[in-house]
Amino acid sequence: MNAPFVLHTRVVTGVGGGPEKTILNSPRYLQQYGIDCACLFMRPPGDPGFATLKRKAAVSGAEIIGIDDNGPTDWRVIQQCIRICKERNVTVWHGHDYKSNAIGLIVRMFHRMHLVTTAHGWVRFTSRTPLYYKIDRLSMKFYEQIICVSQDLYDSCRASGIRKNRLHQIDNAIVLDDYTTAPPTLRDKARFGFDSQRLLIGAVGRLSEEKGFHHLINAVSRLIIDGHPIGLIIAGEGHLREQLQRQINELELQDHVRLAGFMNDPRDLYRAIDLFVLSSLREGLPNVVLEAMASERAVVTTNCNGIPKLVQHEQNGLVVPTDDENALYRAIRKCVLAENQRIELAKAGRRTIEEQFCFDRRMSKVVDVYRQLSKDLAARIPANALRTLAEAELSDSSVEISESVLSGAR
């Protein structure tokens, strides 16, 4: 029998974010289970960020397919998706956002396949977010299996009426071999313009409101006023760059804080820092915290949705309330003053990733989800998972989606 073919699908602008890391790492692991896989991204025409995604895909050994997406009225996107699914004989359409979920329902009318989606969560809210959220929840009701990357997303799906036998909580994970645990060197710190005497704090994320970087900069300012020799590197781009730079200038932190911009490989930052801080107001289960812990760097994090399962306060990191600048300052100060505790937290964080959040463990669970789609598909995937799986009842209902469901591509 032909090998199952999984098509991961997602709308992306620029270089994407955390979900892209999971998507691009998936094919090489699925191959171990006899599953063929490709990654399809719908992107704005001429978007220069897509070239970076292609380079990352090449490193990960993933096949990547790009489709130009001119917005809500571009029905050629659907036509191309149908063509690709027929040509590649796609077995499983695996969506990763509201639009790919909606399109998957339409494509299935023309090509028989199974529908799986991963709920990554909404972290940036705009005027269109309620519409996107509604489309996402509407589409999910017709999907056979739904993977949630955090407990809050699982609970939200249950509250929206999705049955438990179609829901799975599978956390984000890390390819451990990709991250070194060596202490930072003078050369690592000099890459960002700092000397070896500075304790370096790192942060990674989109420069937007939900990341709370203004709180982090204020906390660092207070520590510098207290006389602590520290530096801060924030990697990422976004619409708040000028505003954050003005904040840095007004606080006279130009010699202490760097907005490093987008980094093609954030591991350069993890190698240089002594402490990682997540100041976000909203997150799912953030990949950047997983990466920092895998790099054996101590972490201070706000108590976002997915964090309680990952970081336990004073065991493998420090956890503070969201939107609480004073608590953030105190936690960072504690790590600055207590080197031994910082080192122990870093080691405990690495152990947490090794034991609970390694990528091969995650993909084993994802494969189990695929096996539940049908007896035929289960027979075609080598049975090397530990759990006994039950067959899921498939729905062949025809679904009509109005043009409004596809509106708002980005």
C-alpha positions as CSV (number, residue, x, y, z in Angstrom):
1,M,0.0,0.0,0.0
2,N,1.1,3.6,-0.6
3,A,2.6,5.5,2.3
4,P,0.3,8.0,4.0
5,F,0.9,11.6,2.9
6,V,0.5,14.4,5.4
7,L,0.3,18.0,4.2
8,H,0.9,20.6,6.9
9,T,-0.8,23.9,5.9
10,R,-0.5,27.4,7.2
11,V,-0.8,31.1,6.3
12,V,2.5,32.9,6.9
13,T,3.8,36.4,6.6
14,G,7.5,37.0,6.8
15,V,9.5,34.3,8.6
16,G,6.6,33.0,10.7
17,G,7.0,32.2,14.4
18,G,6.9,29.3,16.8
19,P,4.5,27.1,14.8
20,E,6.8,27.1,11.8
21,K,9.5,25.5,13.9
22,T,7.2,22.6,14.8
23,I,5.9,22.3,11.2
24,L,9.4,22.2,9.5
25,N,10.8,19.7,12.0
26,S,7.9,17.3,11.6
27,P,8.7,15.7,8.2
28,R,12.0,14.0,9.2
29,Y,10.3,12.5,12.3
30,L,7.3,11.3,10.3
31,Q,9.5,9.5,7.9
32,Q,10.5,7.2,10.7
33,Y,6.9,6.0,10.8
34,G,6.7,5.5,7.1
35,I,4.7,8.7,6.6
36,D,5.5,11.1,3.7
37,C,5.1,14.8,4.4
38,A,5.3,18.3,2.9
39,C,4.7,21.8,4.3
40,L,2.5,24.1,2.4
41,F,2.6,27.8,3.2
42,M,0.2,30.5,1.8
43,R,2.2,33.7,1.7
44,P,1.9,37.3,0.3
45,P,3.4,37.4,-3.3
46,G,7.1,38.4,-3.2
47,D,7.3,38.2,0.6
48,P,11.1,38.2,1.2
49,G,10.7,36.3,4.5
50,F,9.7,33.2,2.6
51,A,13.3,32.7,1.4
52,T,14.3,32.4,5.1
53,L,11.7,29.7,5.6
54,K,13.0,27.8,2.6
55,R,16.5,27.9,4.0
56,K,15.2,26.6,7.4
57,A,13.3,23.9,5.6
58,A,16.4,22.8,3.8
59,V,18.3,22.5,7.1
60,S,15.4,20.5,8.6
61,G,15.1,18.2,5.5
62,A,11.5,19.4,4.9
63,E,9.8,19.8,1.6
64,I,8.3,23.2,1.5
65,I,5.6,24.4,-1.0
66,G,4.7,28.1,-1.4
67,I,1.4,29.5,-2.7
68,D,0.9,33.1,-3.5
69,D,-2.0,34.5,-1.5
70,N,-3.4,37.8,-2.6
71,G,-6.1,38.0,0.1
72,P,-9.7,37.0,0.7
73,T,-10.9,37.1,-2.9
74,D,-8.0,35.1,-4.3
75,W,-9.8,31.8,-5.1
76,R,-6.7,30.6,-7.0
77,V,-5.4,29.6,-3.6
78,I,-8.1,27.0,-3.2
79,Q,-7.6,25.8,-6.8
80,Q,-3.9,25.3,-6.2
81,C,-4.6,23.5,-2.9
82,I,-7.0,21.1,-4.6
83,R,-4.4,20.5,-7.4
84,I,-1.6,19.8,-5.0
85,C,-3.7,17.4,-2.9
86,K,-4.8,15.5,-5.9
87,E,-1.3,15.3,-7.4
88,R,0.4,14.3,-4.2
89,N,-2.6,12.0,-3.2
90,V,-2.7,13.7,0.2
91,T,-4.0,11.4,3.0
92,V,-4.2,13.9,5.9
93,W,-4.6,17.7,5.6
94,H,-3.1,19.1,8.8
95,G,-4.1,22.8,9.3
96,H,-2.4,25.2,11.6
97,D,-4.6,28.3,11.6
98,Y,-8.1,29.5,10.9
99,K,-7.7,30.0,7.2
100,S,-6.0,26.7,6.4
101,N,-8.7,25.1,8.5
102,A,-11.4,26.7,6.5
103,I,-9.7,25.9,3.1
104,G,-9.2,22.3,4.2
105,L,-13.0,21.9,4.4
106,I,-13.5,23.1,0.9
107,V,-10.6,21.1,-0.6
108,R,-12.1,17.9,1.0
109,M,-15.1,18.4,-1.2
110,F,-12.9,17.7,-4.2
111,H,-10.3,15.4,-2.8
112,R,-11.2,12.7,-0.2
113,M,-8.8,13.1,2.8
114,H,-8.7,13.2,6.6
115,L,-8.7,16.6,8.4
116,V,-6.5,17.3,11.4
117,T,-5.7,20.7,12.9
118,T,-3.4,22.0,15.6
119,A,-4.7,24.9,17.8
120,H,-1.8,27.2,18.5
121,G,-3.8,29.9,20.2
122,W,-4.3,33.6,19.6
123,V,-1.7,35.9,21.1
124,R,-2.0,39.1,19.1
125,F,-5.5,40.7,19.2
126,T,-6.7,43.1,16.4
127,S,-10.1,44.3,15.3
128,R,-10.4,41.2,13.1
129,T,-9.4,38.6,15.8
130,P,-13.0,37.9,16.8
131,L,-13.8,37.0,13.2
132,Y,-10.8,34.8,12.9
133,Y,-11.6,33.1,16.2
134,K,-15.2,32.5,15.0
135,I,-13.9,31.0,11.7
136,D,-11.4,28.8,13.6
137,R,-14.0,27.4,16.0
138,L,-16.6,26.9,13.2
139,S,-14.1,25.0,11.1
140,M,-12.8,22.8,14.0
141,K,-16.3,21.4,14.5
142,F,-15.9,19.6,11.2
143,Y,-12.3,18.4,11.8
144,E,-11.8,14.7,12.8
145,Q,-8.9,15.3,15.3
146,I,-7.7,18.4,17.0
147,I,-4.4,18.9,18.7
148,C,-4.0,21.6,21.4
149,V,-0.6,22.8,22.5
150,S,-1.7,23.9,26.0
151,Q,-4.4,23.1,28.6
152,D,-6.2,26.4,28.1
153,L,-6.7,25.7,24.4
154,Y,-8.0,22.2,25.2
155,D,-10.4,23.7,27.7
156,S,-11.5,26.4,25.2
157,C,-12.2,23.7,22.5
158,R,-14.2,21.7,25.0
159,A,-16.2,24.8,26.0
160,S,-17.0,25.4,22.3
161,G,-18.7,22.0,22.1
162,I,-15.9,19.8,20.6
163,R,-16.1,16.2,21.9
164,K,-13.3,14.8,24.0
165,N,-12.7,11.9,21.7
166,R,-11.5,14.3,19.0
167,L,-9.3,16.4,21.3
168,H,-5.7,15.8,22.2
169,Q,-3.3,17.9,24.3
170,I,0.2,17.6,22.8
171,D,2.7,20.2,24.0
172,N,5.2,21.9,21.8
173,A,8.7,20.3,22.0
174,I,12.3,20.7,21.2
175,V,14.9,18.8,19.0
176,L,17.4,18.5,21.8
177,D,20.4,17.9,19.6
178,D,20.0,21.3,18.1
179,Y,20.9,23.1,21.3
180,T,24.2,23.3,23.1
181,T,24.4,23.7,26.9
182,A,27.9,25.2,27.0
183,P,28.3,28.4,29.2
184,P,28.5,31.7,27.3
185,T,31.9,32.8,26.2
186,L,33.5,36.2,25.6
187,R,33.1,35.7,21.9
188,D,29.4,34.8,22.3
189,K,28.8,38.0,24.2
190,A,31.0,40.2,22.0
191,R,28.7,39.2,19.1
192,F,26.1,41.5,20.6
193,G,28.6,44.2,21.7
194,F,28.9,43.2,25.4
195,D,32.0,42.3,27.4
196,S,32.4,39.3,29.7
197,Q,31.7,41.3,32.8
198,R,28.1,41.8,32.0
199,L,25.4,39.3,33.0
200,L,23.3,39.1,29.9
201,I,19.6,38.8,29.8
202,G,17.9,37.6,26.6
203,A,14.3,37.8,25.2
204,V,12.9,36.7,21.8
205,G,9.6,37.6,20.2
206,R,7.6,39.9,18.0
207,L,7.9,43.5,19.0
208,S,4.2,43.9,19.8
209,E,2.0,44.7,22.8
210,E,1.4,41.2,23.9
211,K,5.1,40.5,24.5
212,G,5.3,43.0,27.4
213,F,8.8,44.2,26.4
214,H,8.2,47.6,27.9
215,H,7.9,46.0,31.3
216,L,11.2,44.1,30.7
217,I,13.0,47.3,29.7
218,N,11.7,49.1,32.8
219,A,12.7,46.3,35.1
220,V,16.2,46.2,33.6
221,S,16.5,50.0,34.0
222,R,15.8,49.7,37.7
223,L,18.4,47.0,38.1
224,I,21.0,49.2,36.3
225,I,20.1,52.1,38.6
226,D,20.7,49.6,41.5
227,G,24.2,49.2,40.2
228,H,24.1,45.7,38.7
229,P,26.3,45.2,35.6
230,I,23.8,43.7,33.2
231,G,22.8,43.9,29.6
232,L,19.6,43.1,27.7
233,I,19.2,41.7,24.2
234,I,15.8,41.6,22.6
235,A,15.6,39.7,19.3
236,G,12.7,40.2,17.0
237,E,11.0,42.7,14.7
238,G,7.6,44.4,14.9
239,H,5.6,47.6,14.8
240,L,6.7,48.6,18.3
241,R,10.4,48.9,17.4
242,E,10.5,52.7,17.3
243,Q,8.4,53.0,20.4
244,L,10.7,50.6,22.4
245,Q,13.8,52.3,21.1
246,R,12.4,55.7,22.3
247,Q,11.9,54.1,25.7
248,I,15.5,52.8,25.7
249,N,16.7,56.3,24.8
250,E,14.6,58.1,27.3
251,L,15.9,55.8,30.1
252,E,19.5,56.3,28.8
253,L,19.9,52.6,28.3
254,Q,21.7,52.7,24.9
255,D,24.8,51.1,26.3
256,H,22.8,48.4,28.1
257,V,19.9,47.3,25.9
258,R,20.1,46.1,22.3
259,L,17.2,45.6,19.9
260,A,18.9,42.9,17.9
261,G,16.2,42.7,15.2
262,F,15.2,39.5,13.5
263,M,17.6,36.6,14.1
264,N,17.6,33.8,11.5
265,D,19.1,31.6,14.2
266,P,18.2,32.6,17.8
267,R,20.6,30.0,19.1
268,D,23.2,32.7,18.8
269,L,21.3,34.6,21.5
270,Y,20.8,31.6,23.8
271,R,24.6,30.9,23.6
272,A,25.4,34.5,24.7
273,I,23.0,35.0,27.6
274,D,23.0,34.0,31.3
275,L,19.3,34.4,31.8
276,F,16.2,34.3,29.6
277,V,13.1,36.3,30.4
278,L,9.6,36.0,29.0
279,S,7.6,39.1,29.8
280,S,4.5,38.2,27.7
281,L,1.0,39.1,28.6
282,R,-0.4,36.2,26.5
283,E,1.1,33.0,25.1
284,G,0.3,29.4,24.5
285,L,3.2,27.2,25.2
286,P,6.1,29.4,24.0
287,N,8.8,27.7,22.0
288,V,11.3,30.4,23.0
289,V,11.1,29.2,26.7
290,L,11.5,25.6,25.6
291,E,14.6,26.6,23.6
292,A,16.1,28.6,26.4
293,M,15.6,25.7,28.8
294,A,17.1,23.3,26.3
295,S,20.1,25.5,26.1
296,E,20.5,25.2,29.9
297,R,19.7,28.9,30.6
298,A,17.8,29.9,33.6
299,V,14.3,31.4,32.8
300,V,12.1,34.0,34.4
301,T,8.6,33.9,32.9
302,T,5.2,35.4,33.4
303,N,2.4,33.0,34.2
304,C,0.9,32.7,30.7
305,N,-1.5,30.0,29.7
306,G,0.9,27.2,28.8
307,I,3.6,28.0,31.4
308,P,2.4,26.2,34.5
309,K,2.9,22.8,32.8
310,L,6.4,23.8,31.8
311,V,7.9,25.9,34.5
312,Q,7.4,25.3,38.2
313,H,8.3,28.3,40.4
314,E,11.7,27.9,42.1
315,Q,12.1,24.4,40.8
316,N,13.1,24.9,37.1
317,G,12.6,28.6,36.8
318,L,10.9,31.6,38.3
319,V,7.3,32.4,37.5
320,V,5.6,35.8,38.1
321,P,2.1,37.2,37.5
322,T,1.5,38.6,34.0
323,D,1.5,42.4,33.6
324,D,3.3,42.8,37.0
325,E,6.4,44.9,36.5
326,N,7.5,44.9,40.1
327,A,7.3,41.1,40.3
328,L,9.3,40.8,37.1
329,Y,12.0,43.1,38.5
330,R,12.2,41.2,41.8
331,A,12.5,37.8,40.0
332,I,15.2,39.0,37.6
333,R,17.1,40.6,40.6
334,K,16.9,37.3,42.4
335,C,18.6,35.5,39.5
336,V,21.2,38.3,39.1
337,L,22.2,38.1,42.8
338,A,22.1,34.3,43.3
339,E,24.4,32.7,40.8
340,N,24.2,29.3,42.3
341,Q,20.4,29.3,42.2
342,R,20.5,30.5,38.6
343,I,22.8,27.6,37.6
344,E,20.6,25.1,39.4
345,L,17.5,26.4,37.8
346,A,19.2,26.2,34.4
347,K,20.1,22.5,34.9
348,A,16.7,21.7,36.2
349,G,15.2,23.3,33.1
350,R,17.3,21.3,30.8
351,R,16.2,18.1,32.6
352,T,12.6,19.1,32.2
353,I,13.0,19.4,28.4
354,E,14.8,16.0,28.2
355,E,12.2,14.2,30.2
356,Q,9.0,15.8,29.0
357,F,9.4,18.0,25.9
358,C,11.7,16.3,23.5
359,F,10.5,16.3,19.9
360,D,10.5,12.5,19.2
361,R,8.2,12.0,22.1
362,R,5.8,14.7,20.7
363,M,5.8,13.2,17.2
364,S,5.0,9.7,18.6
365,K,1.9,11.2,20.0
366,V,1.0,13.0,16.8
367,V,1.4,9.8,14.9
368,D,-1.0,8.1,17.3
369,V,-3.5,10.9,16.4
370,Y,-3.1,10.0,12.7
371,R,-3.7,6.4,13.4
372,Q,-7.0,7.1,15.0
373,L,-8.4,8.5,11.7
374,S,-9.3,5.1,10.1
375,K,-8.4,1.4,10.2
376,D,-6.9,1.7,6.8
377,L,-4.6,4.5,7.8
378,A,-3.6,2.7,11.0
379,A,-2.6,-0.4,9.0
380,R,-0.4,1.7,6.7
381,I,1.6,3.3,9.6
382,P,4.0,1.0,11.3
383,A,2.7,0.2,14.8
384,N,5.6,1.3,17.1
385,A,3.7,3.5,19.5
386,L,2.9,2.3,23.0
387,R,-0.8,3.1,23.4
388,T,-3.7,1.0,22.1
389,L,-5.7,3.2,19.8
390,A,-9.4,3.2,19.0
391,E,-10.9,3.9,15.6
392,A,-12.6,7.3,15.3
393,E,-15.8,7.7,13.5
394,L,-15.4,9.8,10.3
395,S,-17.7,12.4,9.1
396,D,-18.3,12.7,5.4
397,S,-20.8,15.6,5.7
398,S,-20.6,18.1,2.9
399,V,-19.8,21.6,4.3
400,E,-20.6,24.9,2.7
401,I,-18.4,27.8,3.6
402,S,-19.4,31.3,2.6
403,E,-16.9,33.7,1.1
404,S,-16.9,35.5,4.4
405,V,-15.2,32.5,6.1
406,L,-12.2,33.0,3.9
407,S,-12.0,36.7,4.5
408,G,-9.1,38.4,6.2
409,A,-6.1,36.3,5.0
410,R,-3.7,38.2,7.3
